[in-house]
Amino acid sequence: MARRNISQTAEDDEDVNVTPLLDIVFIMLIFFIVTSTFVKEPGVEIDRPGAVSASERKLASIIVAISDEDEIWINKERVELEEVKTVVEQLRRENPKGTAVVQADEESKTRLLVEVVNQIRATGVTDVAVSTEDV
């Protein structure tokens, strides 16, 4: 008959299996990451013009900014006018039902705003809004 050492059995009983606890923690972490919403920013500070008829728009997946120096910014990167269509097409692949918002500085040229909106609509995005401040 084999004898057990009393000190060995006491150590085995004190071990706690934390694997299920880690599984639950990782599942909760994944849940919070997937359900959280991320704020998209164009990458430049914009002084938007005021408007009385402004209404709030939620869930815009494509945000384009035009600075006071007529620079175009998408996802914190400066983009040339000719590249807007390509970049918006890439963003549209991520979210085909997404809408677009153009934030134009009040000192920027209206002609550039119209050209950017035309580039966005050329990708198939029909819901394009211009961002303003409430007056």
C-alpha positions in Angstrom: 0.0 0.0 0.0 1.4 3.4 -1.0 1.5 6.1 1.5 0.6 9.7 0.7 2.6 12.5 2.1 0.3 14.8 4.1 2.1 17.9 3.0 1.5 17.1 -0.7 -2.2 16.7 -0.4 -2.5 20.0 1.5 -0.8 21.9 -1.3 -3.1 20.4 -4.0 -6.2 21.5 -2.2 -5.0 25.1 -1.9 -4.6 25.6 -5.7 -7.4 27.7 -7.3 -8.1 27.2 -10.9 -8.4 30.8 -12.4 -8.9 29.7 -16.0 -12.7 30.1 -16.0 -12.2 33.6 -14.4 -9.8 34.6 -17.1 -12.2 33.4 -19.8 -15.0 35.5 -18.4 -12.8 38.6 -18.1 -11.7 38.2 -21.8 -15.3 37.7 -23.0 -16.4 40.8 -21.1 -13.5 42.8 -22.6 -14.4 41.7 -26.1 -18.0 42.6 -25.4 -17.2 46.1 -24.3 -14.8 46.7 -27.2 -17.4 45.6 -29.8 -20.3 47.5 -28.3 -18.5 50.8 -27.7 -18.7 53.6 -30.2 -15.6 55.4 -31.3 -15.7 59.2 -31.9 -14.3 60.0 -35.3 -12.4 63.2 -35.7 -11.2 64.7 -39.0 -7.8 65.8 -37.6 -8.0 69.5 -37.7 -9.9 72.2 -35.7 -12.8 73.7 -37.6 -14.7 76.9 -36.9 -18.1 75.9 -38.4 -20.5 78.6 -39.6 -23.7 79.1 -37.7 -27.1 78.1 -38.9 -30.6 78.5 -37.5 -31.9 75.4 -39.3 -29.2 73.1 -38.0 -30.3 69.6 -36.9 -28.3 66.9 -35.1 -27.0 64.0 -37.2 -25.8 60.8 -35.6 -23.8 57.8 -36.8 -21.8 59.5 -39.6 -19.2 57.1 -40.6 -17.3 59.4 -43.0 -16.2 62.8 -41.7 -14.4 65.1 -44.0 -13.0 68.5 -42.8 -12.0 71.5 -44.8 -9.7 73.9 -42.9 -9.5 77.7 -43.1 -6.4 77.2 -45.4 -8.4 75.0 -47.8 -6.8 71.8 -46.7 -8.9 68.6 -46.8 -8.6 66.2 -43.8 -10.0 62.7 -43.5 -9.2 60.4 -40.5 -6.5 62.8 -39.3 -4.6 62.7 -42.6 -4.3 65.6 -45.1 -5.8 64.6 -48.5 -5.7 66.3 -51.8 -8.9 66.9 -53.7 -8.1 64.3 -56.3 -7.7 61.6 -53.5 -11.0 62.3 -51.7 -13.0 59.9 -53.9 -10.5 57.0 -53.4 -10.3 57.5 -49.6 -14.1 57.8 -49.2 -14.5 54.6 -51.3 -12.1 52.8 -48.9 -14.1 54.1 -45.9 -17.4 53.1 -47.6 -16.2 49.5 -47.9 -16.0 49.4 -44.1 -19.6 50.7 -43.7 -21.6 50.6 -47.0 -24.7 52.1 -45.4 -22.8 55.0 -43.7 -23.4 58.6 -44.2 -20.9 61.4 -44.8 -20.5 64.8 -43.0 -18.4 67.6 -44.3 -17.1 70.1 -41.7 -16.1 73.2 -43.6 -14.4 76.1 -41.8 -16.3 79.4 -42.3 -13.1 80.9 -43.9 -12.8 78.1 -46.5 -13.9 78.5 -50.1 -17.4 77.5 -51.0 -16.2 76.2 -54.3 -13.9 73.6 -52.5 -16.8 72.5 -50.4 -18.9 71.9 -53.5 -16.1 69.9 -55.1 -15.6 67.8 -52.0 -19.3 67.0 -51.8 -19.3 66.1 -55.5 -16.3 63.7 -54.9 -18.2 62.1 -52.1 -21.4 61.7 -54.1 -19.4 60.1 -56.9 -18.6 57.2 -54.6 -22.3 56.4 -54.3 -22.9 58.1 -50.9 -26.2 59.9 -51.3 -26.6 61.2 -47.7 -24.0 64.0 -47.4 -24.5 66.7 -44.8 -22.6 70.0 -44.1 -21.8 70.5 -40.4 -22.8 73.8 -38.8 -23.1 75.4 -35.3 -26.5 76.1 -33.7 -27.2 79.8 -33.5 
